[in-house]
Amino acid sequence: RWAKNRSERLQKKTIEIVDQFCSDYESKIRSMGGIGFFLGGIGPDGHIGFNVQGSDHFSTTRLTATNYETQAAAATDLGGIEIAKHRLVITIGLDTITYNKNAVAIIIAAGEAKANIIRDSIQNEASNVYPATVLQKLKNARFYLTNGASLRLQERRYLDVIAEEPLSQSSIERAIINLAIDKKKELTALRDDDYKSSSLSDYVLKKTKLSSSDVNKKIRNEIISRLNKGLEVVENQTILHTAPHHDDIMLGYLPYINHLVRTPLNQHYFVTLTSGFTAVTNSFMLELMQNLKNQLSLGNIKANQEFEPEYQEGRNRDVNLYLDGIAARSRTIKNEAIARRLLRNMIEIYEEDNLTYLEDRVDELINYFKTQYPGKKDIPHVQKLKGMMREWEEELIWGYFGFNTKNVLHMRLGFYQGDIFTENPEMERDVLPILKLLKTIKPTIVTVALDPEGSGPDTHYKVLQAISEALRIYEKETGISDIKVWGYRNIWYRFHPAEANVYIPVSLNSMAILEDTFMNSYGSQKAASFPSWEYDGAFCRLAQQIQVDQFEKIRLCIGKDFFLKSSMPRFRAAHGLIFLKELTLTEFYEHSKELRRMTENS
């Protein structure tokens, strides 16, 4: 149709210019014989370049939209999903890459998070579903992979397993549990023919010199043992729950915490080790600032001694007021509580309690958040303000369970500075503050986000290394060596059943608590700026989906009757599972060392 107005005429002209540019670019490449050397990565949906899942293998250079998986993966680089969703891209096509049949094409992939798509891109026939399968046309195409990224390649996995001496229990379990899932059979229903259908399971039988029935029973009993361990009562413990980011703990194992906090014999401390300000959008802060301006103009809040930074009880009152608002289903009460905390934070940051000057600051910040380009690095005092609002959200979560600011701690480690490539942890700046915390709390259990090599946010890995070093020094200085480490994973990656040694049943009631606390407390994360590529929605719902998926795998392996006919109500009520990996300090140090070797090649 004809353009209706000047704006549409400019848009039409721009599209025509871009289309011609793409055609000219493609023609120039082909006139030179095609691409001689291509180096790239691979996206979570298998895209190379911006040729997303479903791209035609005969596609050429073009302007195109992207899919959700690609938008989520690119959110960090583009300033958030809210920006990535509204961006078109120019990409060379799949046929552009493979036009020269003598081209060298190299794809680099790191981390277990890429293992599934690497397997699908290499082991499947050429298909639009997996764009990287187009590289099968090139005799000089190669994938350069880390151990984690190659984990699910059938032949590579087989060679790794046969190189083990002795064959590890984890490898045995992984092979046979995968076989049961692939065959959709209970473990006890697997027969010799099933084992022989897979090189790995066939090797397990030959190496262990056991019958298939004996292997099946042994693994089934081990799974049940882990389920029973998940029901054990934990008492007389001081538990230091650590999180790289503010929602990591609750997304990882909140349903377990529901049970851990029921006894008064345990002490709990929840510490977030980074500020997390990059996850707070300007639009969210603008909404908070406009609410504060409204509250001040109505005279609902007066700056007084109650807002002094040293007055910790005021912070607890903010949390309690907000929780009152949740209980009363009152947006008015919640808005006042949010405004009170925001004002309190501004008084601390700007060292100013004059209400007139503070109102001017509010106007300045409203203008800042209206005009600042999303994704641009914020100035330091805005970074701090954003981070403090994330800290407020974390206090709300644990306020649900009766914990106040004495138990909810914020460390703001210095390596986290909002850059795409963050610094490595340093002893003085990052490790010693954790060591000081350990000496103060004297934990008997420490929980740690335990993502594998190259999977999950980079912050998770760096926090793990800092905690590992702090625990090592703490053990050396105090002689305390019986601390347990509970490794957890959440929405960024998950344990294989063979990797975890504690399975905690999750009821529908616990799932409801997870959703309610997340949606009511994490206002900045209801529509996260840096979401998971797997799920377009709230993190809590992805966490629930993962718990359900883990339950279904274990239920398949040991049979529905184990849960339906159990004498334990928590097993009968289970519709999800949380996987944890309990480690001794020595085991944790070894894990940390191996993870560092694989990640940094050191």
C-alpha positions in Angstrom: 0.0 0.0 0.0 1.0 3.7 -0.3 2.6 5.2 2.8 0.1 7.2 4.8 2.4 9.9 6.2 5.9 11.2 6.4 7.0 8.7 9.1 5.8 5.7 7.0 7.5 7.1 3.9 10.8 7.3 5.8 10.3 3.8 7.1 9.6 2.5 3.7 12.6 4.2 2.2 14.9 2.9 5.0 13.8 -0.7 4.5 14.4 -0.3 0.7 17.9 1.1 1.4 18.7 -1.8 3.9 17.4 -4.4 1.4 19.6 -3.0 -1.3 22.6 -2.9 1.0 22.0 -6.6 1.9 21.8 -7.6 -1.8 24.9 -5.7 -2.7 26.8 -7.2 0.2 25.8 -10.7 -0.8 26.7 -10.0 -4.4 30.1 -8.7 -3.4 30.9 -11.8 -1.3 29.9 -14.2 -4.1 31.8 -12.2 -6.7 34.9 -12.9 -4.6 34.3 -16.6 -4.5 32.4 -16.7 -1.2 33.6 -16.6 2.4 37.0 -18.3 2.9 37.1 -18.3 6.7 34.1 -18.1 9.0 34.5 -18.0 12.8 31.5 -17.8 15.1 29.6 -19.0 18.1 26.3 -20.9 18.4 23.1 -19.7 20.1 20.9 -21.7 22.4 18.5 -22.5 19.5 21.4 -23.4 17.3 21.7 -20.1 15.4 24.9 -19.1 13.7 25.1 -15.5 12.7 21.5 -14.4 13.3 20.1 -17.3 11.4 17.7 -18.5 14.0 15.9 -21.8 14.3 13.8 -22.4 11.2 16.1 -20.4 8.9 16.2 -21.7 5.3 19.6 -23.3 4.5 19.5 -21.4 1.2 19.1 -18.0 3.0 21.2 -15.0 2.0 22.2 -11.7 3.6 19.0 -10.0 4.9 17.2 -7.9 7.4 15.3 -10.2 9.7 13.6 -10.5 13.0 14.9 -12.8 15.8 13.2 -15.4 18.0 12.8 -15.2 21.8 15.8 -17.5 22.5 18.1 -15.2 20.5 16.7 -12.1 22.1 17.2 -13.5 25.6 20.8 -14.6 24.7 21.6 -11.1 23.3 19.9 -9.2 26.1 23.1 -8.7 28.0 24.8 -7.1 25.0 21.8 -5.0 23.9 20.8 -3.6 27.3 18.0 -6.0 28.2 15.2 -8.1 26.7 13.0 -5.0 26.5 15.5 -3.6 23.9 16.3 -6.9 22.2 12.7 -7.7 21.5 12.3 -4.6 19.4 15.4 -4.9 17.3 15.7 -6.2 13.8 19.1 -7.5 12.7 21.2 -7.8 9.5 22.8 -11.2 9.1 24.6 -13.1 6.4 22.6 -16.1 5.4 23.3 -19.8 5.8 24.0 -20.1 2.1 26.3 -17.1 2.3 28.4 -19.1 4.8 28.5 -22.3 2.7 28.6 -20.9 -0.8 32.3 -21.6 -1.0 32.6 -25.3 -0.6 36.2 -25.0 0.3 35.6 -22.5 3.1 36.9 -23.1 6.6 34.1 -22.7 9.2 34.9 -22.8 12.9 32.2 -22.8 15.6 33.3 -22.3 19.2 31.1 -23.3 22.1 31.8 -23.4 25.9 29.9 -24.8 28.8 27.4 -27.6 29.6 24.5 -25.2 28.8 25.4 -25.6 25.1 25.7 -29.4 25.3 22.2 -30.2 24.0 22.3 -27.9 21.0 25.8 -29.0 20.1 24.6 -32.6 20.1 21.6 -31.7 18.0 23.6 -29.7 15.5 26.2 -32.4 15.0 24.4 -35.7 15.3 21.2 -34.8 13.4 20.7 -34.7 9.6 20.6 -31.3 8.0 17.4 -29.6 9.0 16.0 -26.1 9.3 15.2 -26.9 13.0 19.0 -26.8 13.7 20.6 -24.1 11.6 24.2 -25.2 12.3 23.6 -28.5 10.5 24.1 -26.5 7.3 27.8 -26.8 8.1 27.7 -30.5 7.1 28.0 -29.2 3.6 31.5 -28.0 4.3 34.3 -30.5 4.5 36.4 -28.0 6.4 33.8 -27.2 9.1 34.8 -27.8 12.7 33.4 -27.4 16.2 35.9 -26.4 18.9 34.3 -27.3 22.2 35.0 -27.4 25.9 34.5 -30.6 27.9 31.1 -29.3 29.1 29.9 -28.4 25.6 30.8 -31.8 24.3 29.2 -33.7 27.2 26.2 -35.1 25.2 28.0 -36.1 22.0 27.5 -39.8 22.0 30.9 -40.9 20.8 32.8 -38.4 22.8 30.9 -39.4 26.0 31.6 -43.0 25.3 35.3 -42.4 24.9 35.4 -40.4 28.1 33.7 -43.1 30.0 35.9 -46.0 28.8 38.9 -43.9 29.8 37.8 -43.9 33.4 39.6 -46.3 35.7 37.8 -47.3 37.8 34.4 -46.6 36.2 32.7 -44.0 38.4 29.3 -44.6 40.0 28.2 -41.2 38.5 29.0 -42.4 35.0 27.1 -45.7 35.6 24.1 -43.9 36.9 24.1 -41.3 34.2 24.2 -43.9 31.4 21.4 -46.1 32.9 19.1 -43.3 34.0 19.4 -41.8 30.5 18.6 -45.2 29.0 15.5 -45.5 31.2 14.4 -42.0 30.1 15.1 -42.7 26.5 13.2 -46.0 26.6 10.4 -44.5 28.8 10.8 -47.5 31.1 11.2 -48.0 34.9 14.7 -49.0 35.8 13.5 -52.5 36.9 11.9 -53.0 33.5 15.2 -52.5 31.6 16.4 -55.8 30.0 19.6 -56.9 28.3 18.3 -55.9 24.9 17.8 -52.4 26.2 21.3 -52.2 27.5 22.8 -53.5 24.2 20.9 -50.8 22.2 23.3 -48.2 23.6 27.1 -48.4 23.6 27.4 -46.7 27.0 24.9 -49.0 28.8 26.4 -52.0 27.1 29.8 -51.0 28.3 28.5 -50.6 31.8 27.3 -54.3 31.9 30.6 -55.5 30.5 32.8 -53.4 32.8 30.8 -54.0 36.1 30.3 -57.7 35.3 26.9 -57.4 36.8 23.6 -58.5 35.4 21.2 -55.8 34.1 18.8 -56.7 36.9 21.5 -56.1 39.6 22.5 -52.7 38.1 18.9 -51.6 37.9 18.2 -52.5 41.5 21.4 -50.8 42.7 20.6 -47.5 41.0 16.9 -47.7 42.1 18.0 -48.2 45.7 20.4 -45.3 45.4 17.7 -43.0 44.1 15.4 -43.9 47.0 18.2 -43.3 49.4 18.6 -39.8 48.1 14.9 -39.2 48.3 14.9 -40.3 52.0 17.9 -38.0 52.7 15.8 -35.2 51.4 13.2 -35.9 54.1 15.8 -36.0 57.0 15.1 -33.4 59.7 18.0 -30.9 59.9 18.4 -29.4 63.4 20.9 -27.6 65.5 22.6 -26.1 62.4 23.8 -22.6 61.5 23.2 -22.3 57.8 24.8 -19.6 55.7 22.8 -19.4 52.5 24.9 -17.6 49.8 23.7 -16.2 46.5 25.5 -14.5 43.7 22.3 -12.6 42.8 19.3 -11.7 44.9 16.9 -14.3 43.7 19.3 -17.3 43.4 18.5 -18.9 46.7 14.8 -18.8 46.5 14.8 -20.0 42.8 17.2 -22.8 43.7 15.6 -24.4 46.8 12.9 -22.2 48.5 10.7 -25.3 49.0 13.4 -26.9 51.1 13.8 -23.7 53.1 10.0 -24.0 53.9 10.9 -27.0 56.0 14.3 -25.9 57.3 12.9 -22.8 59.0 10.1 -24.7 60.9 12.4 -25.7 63.7 13.7 -22.9 66.0 16.8 -25.0 66.6 18.4 -23.8 63.3 19.9 -20.4 62.7 19.7 -19.0 59.1 21.6 -16.2 57.4 21.0 -15.1 53.9 23.8 -13.3 52.1 23.8 -11.9 48.6 27.4 -11.3 47.4 26.9 -8.8 44.6 24.9 -5.7 44.2 22.8 -6.9 41.3 22.1 -3.4 40.0 22.4 -4.3 36.3 19.2 -6.3 36.6 17.1 -3.2 37.5 15.7 -1.4 34.5 15.3 2.4 34.2 11.6 2.0 33.6 11.2 0.2 36.9 13.2 2.9 38.7 11.2 5.6 37.0 8.0 4.0 38.4 9.4 3.9 41.9 10.6 7.5 41.7 7.2 8.8 40.5 5.6 6.9 43.4 8.0 8.6 45.8 7.3 12.0 44.3 3.5 11.3 44.8 4.0 10.2 48.4 6.0 13.3 49.2 3.6 15.6 47.6 0.7 14.1 49.6 2.6 14.6 52.8 2.5 10.8 53.6 6.2 10.7 54.4 8.3 13.1 56.5 12.1 12.9 56.6 13.0 12.6 60.3 15.4 10.7 62.6 13.6 7.4 61.7 15.3 7.7 58.3 18.9 8.0 59.7 21.1 5.3 57.9 22.1 3.9 61.3 18.5 3.2 62.4 18.2 -0.4 61.3 14.9 -0.8 63.0 13.5 1.6 60.4 14.4 -0.9 57.6 12.7 -3.7 59.4 9.6 -1.5 59.7 9.6 -0.8 56.0 9.6 -4.5 55.3 6.8 -5.2 57.8 4.7 -2.4 56.4 5.0 -3.8 52.9 4.1 -7.3 54.1 1.1 -5.7 55.8 0.1 -4.4 52.4 0.4 -7.9 50.9 -1.8 -9.3 53.7 -4.4 -6.6 53.3 -4.2 -6.7 49.5 -3.6 -3.0 49.7 -1.6 -1.3 46.9 -1.7 1.9 48.9 0.1 0.4 51.9 2.7 -1.3 49.6 3.3 2.0 47.7 4.0 3.8 51.0 6.4 1.1 52.1 8.3 1.2 48.8 8.5 5.0 49.0 9.8 4.9 52.6 12.6 2.5 51.7 13.5 4.5 48.5 13.7 7.7 50.5 15.8 6.0 53.2 18.2 4.8 50.6 18.5 8.3 49.0 19.2 9.9 52.4 22.1 7.4 52.8 23.5 7.8 49.3 23.3 11.6 49.1 23.9 12.3 52.8 21.0 14.7 52.7 17.9 14.8 54.9 16.5 18.2 53.8 13.2 17.3 52.2 13.3 20.2 49.7 16.7 19.1 48.4 15.6 15.5 48.3 12.5 16.4 46.2 14.9 18.1 43.8 16.9 14.9 43.7 13.8 13.0 43.0 13.1 15.3 40.0 16.6 14.9 38.7 16.4 11.1 38.9 13.0 11.0 37.2 14.6 13.0 34.3 17.6 10.6 34.3 15.5 7.5 34.1 13.4 9.0 31.4 16.3 9.9 29.2 19.1 7.4 29.9 19.5 4.8 27.2 18.7 1.3 28.5 21.9 -0.8 28.8 24.2 2.2 29.1 26.4 1.9 32.2 24.9 4.0 35.1 26.8 6.5 37.1 28.0 5.2 40.5 25.3 6.7 42.8 22.6 5.3 40.5 24.2 1.9 40.5 24.1 2.0 44.2 20.5 3.1 44.4 19.4 0.3 42.0 21.4 -2.2 44.0 19.8 -1.1 47.2 16.3 -1.6 45.8 17.4 -5.2 44.9 18.5 -5.6 48.5 15.1 -4.3 49.6 13.4 -7.1 47.5 15.6 -9.7 49.2 14.7 -8.5 52.6 11.0 -8.8 51.6 11.5 -12.5 50.6 13.0 -13.5 54.0 10.6 -11.2 55.8 7.9 -13.7 54.8 9.6 -16.2 57.1 10.2 -13.9 60.0 13.8 -12.9 59.3 14.9 -9.3 59.6 18.0 -7.3 58.5 20.1 -9.0 61.2 19.8 -12.2 59.2 19.6 -10.8 55.6 23.1 -9.5 54.6 24.3 -7.7 51.5 28.0 -7.8 50.6 28.4 -5.9 47.3 31.7 -7.6 46.4 33.9 -5.2 44.4 34.5 -7.4 41.3 30.9 -6.8 40.2 31.0 -3.4 38.5 28.4 -3.6 35.8 30.8 -4.3 32.9 30.1 -7.0 30.3 33.5 -8.5 31.2 33.7 -8.5 35.0 37.0 -8.6 37.0 38.2 -11.7 38.7 37.8 -11.8 42.5 40.7 -10.4 44.5 41.9 -11.5 48.0 41.7 -8.1 49.8 38.6 -6.8 48.1 36.4 -9.9 47.7 37.7 -12.9 49.6 38.5 -11.3 53.0 35.0 -9.9 53.5 33.6 -13.4 53.1 36.2 -14.7 55.5 35.2 -12.1 58.1 31.5 -13.1 57.7 32.4 -16.8 58.2 34.3 -15.9 61.4 31.2 -13.9 62.6 28.5 -16.4 61.8 30.5 -19.7 62.3 28.3 -21.7 60.0 28.0 -25.5 60.0 26.4 -25.5 56.6 27.2 -23.2 53.6 25.1 -23.2 50.5 26.7 -22.3 47.1 25.4 -21.9 43.6 27.2 -24.8 41.9 26.9 -24.3 38.1 29.2 -26.3 35.8 31.9 -25.0 33.5 30.7 -22.2 31.2 27.1 -22.4 32.3 25.0 -19.9 34.2 26.0 -16.3 34.7 29.7 -15.5 35.0 29.0 -14.0 38.4 28.1 -17.5 39.7 31.5 -18.9 38.9 33.4 -16.0 40.4 31.4 -16.0 43.6 32.0 -19.8 44.0 35.8 -19.2 43.6 35.7 -16.4 46.2 33.7 -18.6 48.7 36.0 -21.5 48.1 39.1 -19.5 48.9 37.5 -17.9 52.0 36.5 -21.3 53.3 40.0 -22.7 52.7 41.5 -19.9 54.8 38.8 -20.2 57.5 39.5 -23.9 57.8 43.2 -23.3 58.1 42.9 -20.5 60.7 40.2 -22.2 62.9 40.8 -25.9 62.4 37.1 -26.4 61.7 36.9 -28.9 58.8 33.4 -30.5 59.3 31.4 -27.8 57.5 29.0 -29.2 54.9 28.6 -27.5 51.6 25.2 -27.7 49.8 25.6 -27.1 46.1 22.4 -25.9 44.4 21.4 -24.9 40.9 18.4 -23.0 39.7 17.0 -21.7 36.4 20.4 -21.3 34.6 21.4 -24.9 34.7 20.3 -28.1 36.5 21.8 -31.2 37.9 21.6 -34.6 36.2 20.0 -37.0 38.7 23.4 -38.8 38.8 25.2 -35.6 39.9 23.0 -34.8 42.9 22.9 -36.8 46.2 19.9 -35.2 47.9 16.4 -35.1 46.4 13.8 -32.9 48.1 10.1 -33.5 47.3 8.2 -30.4 46.4 4.4 -30.1 47.0 1.9 -27.9 45.2 1.8 -25.9 48.4 5.5 -25.2 48.2 5.1 -24.2 44.5 2.3 -21.8 45.4 4.6 -20.2 48.1 7.4 -19.9 45.5 5.1 -18.1 43.1 3.5 -15.8 45.7 6.7 -14.7 47.3 8.5 -14.1 44.0 5.7 -12.2 42.4 5.0 -10.1 45.5 8.6 -9.3 46.4 10.7 -9.1 43.3 9.1 -6.2 41.5 12.1 -5.6 39.4 12.2 -9.2 38.2 8.5 -9.9 37.3 9.6 -9.1 33.8 13.3 -9.7 34.0 15.7 -7.6 31.9 18.0 -10.6 31.5 15.7 -13.6 31.3 16.5 -17.3 30.6 16.3 -18.2 26.9 14.3 -21.3 27.9 11.1 -19.5 29.1 9.4 -16.3 28.3 7.9 -15.5 31.7 8.7 -15.0 35.4 11.7 -16.9 36.8 9.6 -18.5 39.5 7.5 -20.3 36.9 10.6 -21.6 35.1 11.9 -22.8 38.5 8.7 -24.7 39.0 8.8 -26.2 35.5 12.3 -27.5 36.3 11.2 -29.0 39.6 8.3 -30.8 37.8 10.6 -32.1 35.1 13.1 -33.4 37.6 10.2 -35.2 39.5 8.9 -36.8 36.3 12.3 -38.2 35.5 12.7 -39.8 38.9 9.1 -41.0 39.0 9.7 -42.7 35.6 12.8 -44.4 36.9 11.4 -45.8 40.2 7.7 -46.0 39.3 4.6 -44.0 40.2 3.7 -46.4 43.0 6.7 -45.3 45.1 5.1 -41.9 45.5 1.4 -42.8 45.3 1.6 -45.6 47.9 4.2 -44.2 50.2 3.6 -44.1 53.9 5.2 -40.6 53.9 2.7 -37.7 53.2 5.5 -35.6 51.7 6.2 -38.2 49.1 2.5 -38.6 48.3 2.1 -34.9 48.0 5.2 -34.5 45.7 4.8 -33.0 42.2 8.3 -31.7 41.9 11.8 -32.4 43.1 14.8 -30.2 44.1 18.3 -31.6 43.5 21.2 -30.7 45.8 24.8 -31.9 46.0 26.2 -32.2 49.5 29.9 -31.9 49.7 32.6 -32.0 52.3 35.1 -29.1 52.3 37.7 -31.2 50.7 35.3 -32.3 47.9 34.2 -28.7 47.5 37.8 -27.5 47.1 38.4 -30.2 44.5 35.3 -29.2 42.6 36.3 -25.6 42.7 39.8 -26.4 41.5 38.6 -28.6 38.6 36.0 -26.0 37.6 38.7 -23.3 37.5 41.0 -25.6 35.4 38.2 -26.2 32.9 37.0 -22.6 32.8 40.3 -20.7 32.8 42.6 -23.6 31.6 44.7 -23.0 34.6 
